[in-house]
Amino acid sequence: MLFTDFGLEGPYTGQVQAVLHQAAPEVPVISLFADLPPGQVKPAAYLLAAYATWFPPGTVLLCVVDPGVGSDRPALIVEADGRFYVGPDNGLFEIVLRRAARAEVWQITWRPAAMSASFHGRDLFAPIAVRLATGDAPAAIAAQAHTLRYSEWPDDLAEIVYVDRYGNAMTGLRGQVVATSTRLSIGGKVLAHADTFSAVPRGAAFWYVNSNGLVEIAVNQGRADRELGLAIGTTVTVTS
């Protein structure tokens, strides 16, 4: 499974998929996100924790939001609740690790014969994901390690972490921790909860719990991002 900020325009996602297909053509590749907020690790961490749970144990998740590529930041394999995550050690796996019942971390020691300084997603992380997906144990390509932890990050992030193609804005808040009687405030606009789009009038702004368990802000038959001025990092205030 691919979880990246590489985008669908340009060569980057296609090049990673080509490496995966050439090395393991029998292994299906699902591109879950190619349009994560570019270079923004923190919002991606909350999205990863919410969306990874839909994939069964044994899934290999290739996760790359890597503004520090080419630096000395380590490269990791994380096993959390039976799923394998491959990517940089920069906080991307913080929320996954925090919520996991069982987790182990390895620092990748294997290196390819040739590796560019600026595209580790293609040259390092993709080959590692292939090896895990085709049966290699982490110990064959990595050494057990500790990862940097980001204890200052909240368990639930009251910010916009993603805006979809319809203009709906996801937050890093899990629906299970926000009561349906709660109102959200954004830039002076107070929003009530509704279960579905059809439960509010056309043009009305509201919040709901989306199909992946995150609190999401929407406008019925409109774009919440434009009408409410929402962007990645916009703060959401939870009120009673």
C-alpha positions in Angstrom: 0.0 0.0 0.0 1.3 3.4 -1.0 0.9 6.4 1.4 2.9 9.4 0.0 2.9 13.1 -0.9 4.4 12.3 -4.4 1.3 13.5 -6.3 -0.3 12.0 -9.4 1.2 14.5 -11.8 4.8 13.9 -12.8 6.9 10.7 -12.6 7.3 10.0 -8.9 4.4 7.8 -8.0 4.7 6.0 -11.3 8.4 5.3 -10.7 7.8 3.8 -7.3 5.0 1.6 -8.7 7.4 0.5 -11.5 10.0 -0.6 -8.9 7.4 -2.6 -7.0 5.9 -4.2 -10.1 9.3 -5.1 -11.6 10.4 -6.8 -8.4 7.2 -8.5 -7.4 4.6 -8.4 -10.2 2.4 -10.9 -8.3 1.9 -8.6 -5.3 -1.0 -6.1 -5.6 -0.1 -2.4 -5.1 -2.8 -0.1 -3.8 -2.2 3.7 -3.9 -4.2 4.9 -0.9 -2.8 8.5 -0.8 -0.6 10.1 -3.3 -1.7 13.7 -2.4 -0.8 14.0 1.3 0.0 17.6 2.3 3.5 18.0 0.7 6.3 17.7 3.2 4.0 17.9 6.2 4.7 15.0 8.4 2.4 15.8 11.4 -0.9 15.8 9.6 0.1 12.7 7.6 0.8 10.8 10.9 -2.8 11.2 12.0 -4.1 10.2 8.6 -1.9 7.1 8.6 -3.1 5.9 12.0 -6.8 6.3 10.9 -6.5 4.6 7.5 -4.0 1.8 8.2 -6.5 0.0 10.3 -8.6 -0.9 7.2 -5.8 -3.1 6.0 -5.3 -6.6 7.3 -2.3 -7.8 9.3 0.5 -8.7 7.0 0.0 -5.6 4.8 3.2 -3.7 3.9 2.6 0.1 3.9 5.2 2.1 2.0 4.9 5.5 3.7 6.9 8.5 2.4 6.5 12.1 3.5 10.2 12.9 3.8 11.3 16.6 3.8 14.6 15.4 5.4 15.5 13.0 2.5 19.3 13.0 1.9 20.0 14.0 5.6 21.2 11.6 8.3 17.6 10.8 9.4 17.3 7.0 9.8 15.1 4.8 7.6 12.7 2.5 9.5 10.6 -0.6 9.4 7.9 -0.6 12.0 5.7 -3.6 12.8 2.5 -2.5 14.6 -0.3 -4.9 15.3 0.9 -7.1 12.5 1.2 -4.5 9.8 4.6 -3.4 8.4 5.4 0.2 7.8 8.4 1.4 5.8 9.6 5.0 5.7 11.6 7.7 7.3 12.2 8.3 11.0 10.6 11.7 11.3 7.4 11.3 13.2 5.4 9.7 10.4 4.8 6.6 12.6 4.3 8.4 15.9 0.5 8.0 16.2 0.6 4.4 14.8 3.1 3.4 17.4 1.2 5.2 20.2 -2.1 3.4 19.4 -0.7 0.0 18.7 -1.2 -2.8 21.2 2.1 -4.3 20.0 4.9 -2.7 18.1 8.6 -3.2 17.1 11.0 -0.9 15.3 14.0 -1.7 13.1 16.5 0.7 11.5 17.1 -0.3 7.9 20.7 -1.3 7.3 20.4 -2.7 3.8 21.4 -0.4 1.0 21.0 -0.9 -2.8 24.0 -0.8 -5.1 23.0 2.7 -6.2 20.8 5.2 -4.4 20.1 8.8 -5.2 20.3 11.4 -2.5 16.8 12.8 -3.2 14.5 9.8 -4.0 14.7 7.3 -1.2 11.1 6.4 -1.8 12.0 4.8 -5.1 15.6 3.7 -4.4 15.5 2.5 -0.7 12.0 2.2 0.7 10.3 0.5 -2.3 12.9 -2.3 -2.5 12.6 -2.8 1.3 8.8 -3.0 1.0 9.1 -5.6 -1.8 11.4 -7.7 0.4 9.0 -7.6 3.3 6.0 -8.4 1.0 7.8 -11.4 -0.5 8.7 -13.0 2.8 11.9 -11.5 4.1 12.0 -10.9 7.9 12.9 -7.4 9.1 16.0 -8.9 10.8 17.4 -9.7 7.4 17.5 -6.1 6.3 17.4 -4.1 9.5 18.5 -3.9 13.1 16.2 -3.5 16.0 16.2 0.1 17.2 14.4 2.9 19.0 12.7 5.7 17.1 12.4 9.4 17.8 9.1 10.0 19.7 7.0 13.1 19.6 5.3 13.2 23.0 4.3 16.8 22.6 1.9 15.8 19.8 -1.6 15.3 21.1 -3.5 12.0 20.9 -6.1 13.7 18.8 -5.2 16.7 16.6 -7.7 19.6 16.5 -6.5 20.8 13.1 -7.3 20.3 9.5 -5.1 17.5 8.2 -6.4 16.9 4.7 -8.8 18.5 2.2 -10.3 16.1 -0.4 -11.3 16.8 -4.0 -14.8 17.8 -2.9 -13.5 20.5 -0.5 -14.4 18.4 2.6 -11.8 18.9 5.4 -10.7 16.1 7.7 -9.3 16.8 11.1 -7.0 14.7 13.3 -9.8 14.2 15.8 -11.3 10.7 16.1 -15.0 10.7 16.2 -15.0 8.4 19.2 -13.6 11.1 21.4 -16.0 13.9 20.3 -19.6 13.7 21.4 -22.3 14.3 18.8 -23.7 17.1 21.0 -20.4 18.9 20.6 -20.1 22.0 18.4 -16.9 22.9 16.5 -15.7 26.5 16.0 -13.6 27.6 13.1 -12.8 31.2 12.5 -15.9 32.4 14.4 -18.2 29.9 12.6 -19.9 27.4 14.9 -20.8 24.1 13.4 -23.2 21.5 14.8 -23.0 17.7 14.1 -25.1 15.9 11.5 -24.9 12.2 10.6 -25.1 12.7 6.8 -25.1 15.4 4.2 -28.8 14.9 3.5 -29.6 15.7 7.1 -28.8 19.4 6.6 -30.1 22.0 4.1 -28.2 22.7 0.9 -25.4 25.1 1.6 -25.3 24.3 5.3 -21.9 23.7 7.0 -21.7 20.9 9.6 -19.3 18.3 11.0 -19.7 14.6 10.9 -17.7 11.4 11.5 -16.4 10.2 8.2 -16.2 6.6 7.1 -12.7 6.2 8.5 -13.6 7.5 11.9 -12.2 11.0 11.7 -14.2 14.2 12.4 -14.7 15.9 9.0 -16.1 19.4 8.1 -18.3 19.7 5.1 -20.9 21.9 3.3 -23.9 20.1 1.8 -23.4 20.5 -2.0 -20.7 23.0 -1.5 -16.9 23.3 -0.7 -16.1 23.7 3.0 -12.5 24.7 2.2 -13.6 27.7 0.2 -16.6 28.7 2.2 -15.0 28.5 5.6 -11.4 29.4 4.6 -10.0 26.0 5.6 -6.5 24.8 4.9 -4.0 22.3 6.3 -3.2 23.4 9.8 -6.4 25.4 10.4 -7.3 25.1 14.1 -10.6 23.6 15.2 -12.0 24.5 18.6 -14.1 22.0 20.3 -16.9 23.6 22.4 -19.8 22.2 24.5 
